[in-house]
Amino acid sequence: MSVTLKRVSAAMLAAMLIVSLSGCANLSRRDRNTAIGAGAGAIGGAILTNGSGLGTVGGAAIGGLIGHSVDR
């Protein structure tokens, strides 16, 4: 599998995760920020590590923590 295909696949998977989690109407503002942060972190982690699973999961974890701590 080529590197470009891995990157596109990881980015699409992360984007699908964001879309599926953002559709939950019962989430509080903090939960929504956590989900959005995790999705954005997963995309960033996948892009920065060329589709590495560990990079994607690590990015999602860090993004989720940042999203959870954001308070408007």
Residue, then its C-alpha position, 0 to 999 in steps of 0.5 A: m500500500s502506498v504512503t499516499l493511499k495510507r494517508v488518505s485512508a487515515a484522513m478519511l477514517a478520522a473525518m468519518l469519526i468526526v462526522s459520526l461523533s458531531g451528530c450526537a445532539n445530546l452532548s454537552r458543550r464540553d463533550r462536543n469539544t472533546a469529540i471535535g478535538a479528538g477528531a482533529g487530533a486524529i487527522g493531524g496525527a495521521i498526516l504528521t506520521n504518514g498514516s501510522g496507527l500509533g500517530t493517529v491514536g496519539g493525535a486523537a488522545i492529545g486532541g481530545l484532552i485539549g478539546h476537553s480543557v477548552d472552555r469558552 
